[in-house]
Amino acid sequence: MSKETKYTEDNIRSLDWKEHIRMRPGMYIGKLGDGSSADDGIYILLKEVLDNSIDEYVMGTGKTIEISIQGDKVVVRDYGRGIPLGKVVDVVSKMNTGGKYDSRAFKKSVGLNGVGTKAVNALSTFFKVESTRDGKSASAEFEKGNLTNQDLLEETSRRRGTKVSFVPDETIFKNYKYRAEYVAKMLKNYVYLNPGLTIVFNGEKYFSENGLRDLLSDTITPEDRLYDIIHLSGNDIEIAITHSKTQYSEEYHSFVNGQHTTQGGTHQAAFREAVVKTIREFYGKSYEASDIRKSIVSAISIKVMEPVFESQTKTKLGSTEMGDGLPTVRTYINDFVKTKLDNFLHKNSDTAESLQRKILQAERERKDLSGIRKLAKERAKKANLHNKKLRDCRVHLTDSKKDRNLESTLFITEGDSASGSITKSRDVNTQAVFSLRGKPLNSYNMSKKIVYENEEFNLLQAALNIEESLEDLRYNNIVIATDADVDGMHIRLLLITFFLQFFPEVIKEGHLYILQTPLFRVRNKKETIYCYSEQERKDAIAKLSGKPEITRFKGLGEISPDEFVHFIGDDIRLDPVMLDKEKSIEELLSFYMGKNTPQRQEFIIDNLKVELDTIEENNI
């Protein structure tokens, strides 16, 4: 009989607020990450501070917010009312302390839990808050949530407002780096939702006059719009809609009280339903919902009284009520869309005709593909049952939609050796592996029919579950893991082309990455250093005494599973695939994947850099 574990008063431990945040950061800011993903913790820290400044603007003060990110230090300065000077320490270091509990002051605020800046404080090695109001200022400095310095009331001529500076703790956010592209996207969303607000980030200004119309204008080029953007607004609601000429699937940008709900929620579901219902009634036809919504690019923003989100990071709305005596979220959105969108279509016959032609085209394509799709689904199901192309992770074996919200990754690999190394090294709970057979087809300028006819594309689409909508995506991170050689680079390009051609929203929403694996291993008897670049290799050689052994990894299959586990675990390095807003998808694909071979050759020659020292020193 096993010995009974003692359970006494000594087993009971009480943590103070900062200890609990530092021990369980995921409860407060979601995943940690290194900054390679837009929802990594370092961006949540910025958002939590920025939300307070946005609330000041919403309350009618502070039309400008200034943000500076230099290296690892973040500074946010607003010109709002300033924190009451006697509460400067409390609001950033005492849980459940804040002005947002008073609904008279913050009726429809972004944050309601009184947690945000406390989490930033606890997770930073340096945190400073300064408040100025009524010609006086007060400030406080912290280290990992502990007060280190405090300046009480001082006379000042500075403009009123609040300034917060912090440095994320590198022991929690390992090897982190702020990416300007992700910060810029966050800031653009803030100004779209708050027309008239100016945000200055490292000297660059962000401003919007037309709200969600501007968001869609920046999302889809005029050449790709089927019709001019429909922009409608009312009390506590704003929507913008168009359809793409080239995109196949649906794309939604949804917001609640200024918060970007990247995983949707009750408001987004109601909006999708309302658009279908209104269009069916307008045309008097029972069109398939998928035909109506195919290629839609849209945005919705609503304001809800004391919203309920499904996590502290507020990425999915759970509220069913609008508050303020209004009907449910579903009813409110349905009524608004039915009235406003119906009126718009009646007044704009050209848009109505273009939309109907698009729906009828989608209907024809769906019927033409129906037989192929049925066979493709059968093949995909049979393949999943009888081969090892997809080695799924345990969290997704149930194929439940609710699992989409969990942090999961699909590695797309080439060949048996590479997939074998990753499969043996992966976390079987959250990491899946999809093994390609040979090089994928160049899908540029091909129709969606090829996705079902090509076995690799059909099985990949089935594995991701993105045929109809990104909402059904089964993996939060899609990682292309190929060799760092010419063939590997080519496969990367072909896979990126596949996503750009048929599922661009996968890239737009920040789900596609390139796995970085070390090019070199430099070691002596005491230490091993993995190097991801030529400069890192040189630094490693200089650090290790004597003549260290240098290994050049030519392929993923050459890296043993024991080593590989480090490269896809806590120390994983991912490069996000991002779109250049200055160029359309068609321009990108036409140049890099089209038939303009001479121009591409010239481009390659002009940009080619051969590292001769690497070749000579390592005989590779």
N, C-alpha and C positions, 0 to 999 in steps of 0.2 A: 504494500500500500504506500502510495507516494506521500511524502511529508507535506503537511498542510502549511501553506504560506501564511505568515503572520500578517494580520491587518490591524494596526493600532493607530493611535493619534500621530505617531511619527510618520505614517504613510500619507497623511493629509498635508498638502502644501498649498499655501495661498500665494499667488503671484500678483505683483502690483501691475499697473496698466502697461508700463513699458516692457516689463519682462514677458508679459503674455504676448504682446505684439511681436517682439523679437523672436520668441519661441515658435509662434504660429503666424508668421507674416501672411501666409496664403489666405487666412481667414479675413484679412483686412484689405489686401491689395491684389488678390488673385495670384497668378504665377509670378515667379521671380524673373528668370530670364536674364539675358545680357544686353538687351536692347535691339536684338535682331528682329523682334516681332513687335507690332504696334501695340499689343496688349501686355507687353512685359512691364514688370513692376516699376521700373524707373519712370515710365511715362504716366503710370497711375499716380506716382508721387507728385509729378508736375500737375496733373489734372486736379488732384485734391486741393492743392494750393490755389490753382487758377479758378476753380469753381467758386471759391469765396469772393474773388475779385469780380467774377461774372455776376454773382448775386448782387454786388454793390451797383453794378451798371443797371441791372434789372430793376433795382429799387430807385433808380433815377439819378445816381451819382457816379462820377468817374467814367468819362467817355473814352479814356485811353488807358491801356494796360501795357506795360513794358516788360519784356522777358529777355533775359540774357543767359545763354549757356556757353560757358567757356571751359573746356575740358570737363571736369567732373562737378563744377560748381554751377548751381542754378539760382537765378535771382528773379523774383516776380515782384513788380511794383505797380500798385494801382493808386488811383486818386479818388477813392471813395471816401466814406465818412471816417475811416480809421477805427480800429478796435478801441472800445472804451479803455482809457489808459490804466485804470485800476485793475483791469482783467486781462492784460496782455499775457501774463504767465499762465493764468488759468485756462484760457481758450486753446492753448496749444499743449497743455500738460495735464489737464484733468478731464477724465472721460465723462461723457454725457454733459459737457458744458458747452454752451453756444447759444447764439441768438435765434437759431432756426427752430427752437421748440416753441417760440412765440409766433403763432400763425399770423398774428396781426402784422408782424414785421417781415416775415418771409412766407407769404401765402403759398407760393408755388415755386419753392426753392429747388436747386439742383441736389443739395445734400441735406439730409434731415437727421442723421444719426449722431452728430457731434463727435465723430471719430476721425474724419479726414486728416486734418493737420496734426493730430496726435500721432497717427501712424507715420506720417512723414518725419516728425520729430524723433520718434523712437528708432526709426530705421536709417537715421543719418548720423554720421560721425561729427558733423557740424550743422547746427540749425540756429538761425537767428531771426527773430521777429521784431520789427520796429513799427510803431504806430505814431502817427502825428495827427493832432486835432486841436482846435481852439488855441493855436499858437504854442502848444506844448507837445513834447514827445516822450515816449518811454520805450525801452527795448529790453530784450532778454536773450541770452545765448545758452544753448544746450549742447550736450554731447551724448548721443544715444539715449535721449530723453531725460538726462540728468542736467539740472540747472547748473551752469558754470559761471554765469555773470549776469548781473541785472543792473540796468541804469534806470533810476526812478525819474520822476517828472523833471524835464528840462525845458527851458525856454528855447524856441526855435523859429526860424523864418521859413522853414520848408513848407511846401504845400501839403495839405492834409492827405491822408491815405495810409496804406499799409505796405510794408516791404518785407518780404520773406526770402531768406537766403538759406540754401542747404546743400550738403554734399552727401549723396547716398553712401551707405556703408558698404565698402567693397568686400567685406567678409560675408555679406548677405547677397549682394548683387555682384557675382564674380565676373571679372573681365568685362564689365559693362561699358557701353559706349552709346551716347545719345546720337541718334541718326536724325539729321535735320529734316529729312523727307517726312518722317513720322510726326515730328513736332509740327511741321508746317500743315500737314493734313488735319491734325487736331485743331490748330488755330483757325484754319479756314472754316471748319465746321462751326466753331464758336461765332465767327463774324456772320456766317450765313444765317444763323439762328438769332442774331442780335444786330439787325441792320442799324447802322449809325455808330457802332462800336469800332474803335481802332485798336488793333493789337500790333505792337512793334516787337519783332523778334530778331535779335542781333542786327538791328538797324533796318530790317525790311518790314514794310507796312502791309497789314492785311485789313481789308475793309470791304463791306458789301452794302449795296443799296437795295438790292432786289431779293434778298433772302434766298429761299430754296430755288428760285429761278436761276440765281447765280451758281448754286451748287450743281444743278444739272447742266448749265452752260459749260462748267469746268469739267464735267464728267463725260459728256458726249459731244463730239464735234458737230458743227452745223451740217457738214456734209453727210453725217451718219444719221441725222434725225429724220424720221419719217414725216414729221410735221413740227411746227413751232411748239415750244414748250407751253403746256397748259399750266397756268399758275393761279391757284385759288386760295383765298384765305378768309378766315372768320374769327370769331371769338375763341381763343384757345386752340386754334387749329390752322394749319397751313399745309397745302399739298402742291406738288409739281409732278407733271407726267409728260412723257413722250415715249415713242417706240423707236427702236434702232432698226436701221435698214439691214444690218449685217449680223448683229448679235442674235444668238439662238435662245438663250435662257433669260430668266427674269432677274432684275437687279433692283434692290430696294435700299434706301437710306432712311432709317427711321430714328426719331428722336423724341424724348420725353423730358420736358422741363429743361431743355438745353443739353441733355445727356444723350450721347450717341449710343443707341441700343443696338449694338452690332449683332446680337442674336435675336433681334425682333421682340416678339411678345404679343400681348393681347391687342395692342393698337395696330401692329403690322398685319396680324391675321385678319382683323376687322377691315382694314383698308383693302387688302387683296379681295376679300369677299365683296366689299361694297363696289369696287370697280367692275367686277364681273356682273353683279346684279344690275347696276345702273346701265351698263352697255347692252345687256340683254333686253332690258325694258325699252331703251331708246330705239333700238333697231327692230324690236318686236320679234326677235329670233332667239332660240335657245342654243346659242353657240356654246361649244365646249369651253370650260373655264381655261384650259391649257391653251386653246387657240386665241382667246382674248388676251391672256397675259403673256403670250410668247413674245419675247424681245422687248418687253416693257422695261423702261428705265424711269424710276420714280423716287419720290421722297415724301415723307410725311413727318410733321412735327406737331405734337399736342402738348398741352399743359394740364396737369392733373393735380388735384389737391392731395398733398401728402402721398405721393406715389409709393407703391410697394414693388421693389425689385427682387429678383430671385437670388441676388448676391450683393455683397458690399460694393463690388466693382460696377454694379448697375448696368449690366449689358443686356438684360432681358426684363421687360416689364411684366409684372404679375398682376397688377391692379385690374379690376373689372369695373370700378366705379370712377367717374370723373370728379365727383365731389361737388360742393357748392350748390347742391340741389339739382344738379344736372342728371340726365339719364346715364345708363351704363356706357362704358367706352365703346362697346360694339354698336349700340343704338345711336350714340352721338355721331360717330364717324359715318355710319350708314346714312343717316339723315342728311349730313352735310354733303357727302359725295353725291347722293341721289339728287339733291336740289341743285348744287353748284355745277357739277359736271354735266348733268342733263341740260341745264340752261346754256352752258358754254357750247355744247355740241349743236344745240338748236340754232345758236347765233353764228356759229362758224362752220358752215356747210363743207368748206374745203377740207378742214381737219376731220370732220365726220366721215367724209367720203374716203380719205386716205386711210383712216383707221379701219373702216369696213373692208377695204381692199386687202389690208394687212391680215385681218382676221380670216378672210376667205382664202388667202394664200396659205396661211398656217393650216387651215382645215384641209386643203388639197394635199399639202406636204405630209400631214399626219396620216391621211388615208393612203397616200402612195407608199408611205413607209410602214404601214401597219403590219403587213406580212413579214417584211424584213425585220422589224422590231420584235415580233413574236418569236421568230427563229433565233434572233440574236440573244434574246433573254433566255431561251431554252439552252442555247450553247453556253452562255455565261453561267447558268445554274449548274449545268453538267460539268463544266470545267472546274467550278469551285468545289464540286463534290469529288472529282476524280483526279485532279492533279494538284501540284504544289505551287502553282503560279502565284497564288495569294496565300501567304502565311499570316493569318489575321491575328490581332491581339485579343486577349481574353475579354476585354471590356466591350468589344464589338461583336462577339460571337452570337449574341442574342439578336443582333440586327435591329435593336430598338431605337426609335427616333430620339428618345430621351438621352441616349448615350452621346449624341452629337455635341452636347455641351461639355463633355469631359475632355480633358487634355489628352489627345491621341495623335499619333504620327504615322504616316505611311511613307516608307522609303521605297522609291522606284529605282531598281538596280538593273544592271546589265550582266548577263551571264551567270552561270552556276557558282563560280568561285566567289564573286563579290557578294551575291545574295546569301551564299553559305556563311561567309564571315559575319555579315550583319545579322543573319538569323540566329547564329550561335551567341552573339554578343548582346542582342537587344533586350529590352525590358518587355517580357512577353505580355505583361498586363496592359501596356499602353502603346507599344510600338509594333507595327505590322510591316511586312515586306512584300512588295510586288516585283516579280522577276520578269524582265523583258527577254524576249528571244530574238536576238539580232537587232538591227537598227530599225526604228519605227519608220513609217512612211512619211514623206514630206506632204503634209495635209494642206498646204497653202492653196487657196482658191478652190478647194474641194467642197462639196455639199455635205450636209450632215449624214447623208446616206452612207458615206465612207466609214463613219464611226461604227455603224452596225455591221458593215460588210468586212471590215478589217478586224481580225481576231484580237490583236493586241489592244487596239483602241476600244473595242467592244467590252473586253474583260476589264480594262482599266476604268472605263466609265461605270461599269457595274460595281466594281470595287469601291469607287468613290461615291456612288449613288447620287449623281448629279444630273441625271438625264433631264429632269423637269425644272429643278430649282436648286439654288445654292443652299436653301434652307435645309435640304436633306443631306448635305455633305456629312459623311461619316467620320472624317478625320480633320482635325483643326489645322494640322500641319502636313503639307505634301512636300516631301523632300526628294529632289533628284540627286541620286548618289551614283556618280559615274567616275571612271578613271580620269586622272588628270593628264590625259594625252589627247591627240588629235581626234581619235575615234570617240573618246568620252565627251569631248567638247561638242562634237557633231551630234551625238545623241541628245545632249542637253538642249541644243538648239532645236532639234526636231520635236522634242517634248514640249518646249516652250511654245513652239509654233502651234502644236495641237491645242494647247490651252488658249492661246490668243485667238485662234480661229474659231473654236467652238465654245469655250468657257472662259472668256476674258475676265469675268467677275471673280474667278478664283484668284487671279493675280491682283485685280483692283482691290479686293478685300484683304489682301495680305496673307494668303494661305500657301503660296508657292515659294520654295527655298532651294538653294543649292548647298549640298553638304560639302564643307571644307574638311579635307583630311590632310594629314601631314605629308609633305613631299620628301622630308629627310628624317632619319633617326641618327642622332649624334650621341655616342655613349663611350664611357670608359668603364673601368671596373666598379666605380662608386656611384655613377649617376648616368641617367638617360634623359636626353632632351629631344622632344619632337618639334620639328620646325616646319612651319607652313609657308615660308618664303625663303628666298635666297639670303635676305638680310638676317633673318632669324638663324639660318644655318651658320653664317659668318659669326654672329654673336655667340652661338653655342660653342663653336670651335675655340673662340677666344676665351670663353669661360672655363672650358675643361682643359686641364693641364695635359701636356704630352701630345701624343698623336692619337686622338680619339678615332674610334671606328665610325665610318659614315656610310649609311645605307640610303639609297635612293629608292623610294617606293614607286614602282611603275604602274601598279594597279591595286585596286582595293583588295583583290584576292591574295596579294602578297603580305597583307597585314594580318597577323594572327588574331583569332578571336579574343585572346587574352589582352592584346593591345587595343583592339578595336573597341572594346567595351568603354574605354576612356573617351573615345572620339564621338560616341553617340550617347554618352551619359551626361553627367553634370558639366563636363567641359566641352560639350558639343559646340561647334562653330557653324553657324548658318548664315548664308548671304541671302537676303530676301530678293526676290525678283520683283522689280518695280517698273512701272510704265513711265515713260517720258511724256509729261503733259503737253509738251510742245509738238509732239508728233502723233498722228492718228495711228491706230493699229494697222490700218491698211497700208500706210506709208512704210511702217516698220517691216511688215511681212513682205511687201513688194520689193524692198531693197535687199533684205537679207535672205529671202527664200524664193524670190522670183527668178526670171530668166535673164536678168541683167548681169550676166557673168563678167564681162569686161570691167564694169564699174566696181563690182565686188572685188575683183582681183586687184584693182588699183587701190581700193580702200585698205585691203589687207597688207599690201606692200608698204603703203604710207604709214601704217600703224604697227608694223611688225617690229618686235624687239627681241633680238637673240642674245641670250646671256652666255657669251662665249666662255666666261670664266667658270661657269658651272659645268659646261661640257668638258673643258680641259681638266679641271680639278677632279671631277668625279667619273670621267670616262663614260658619259652617258649620251 
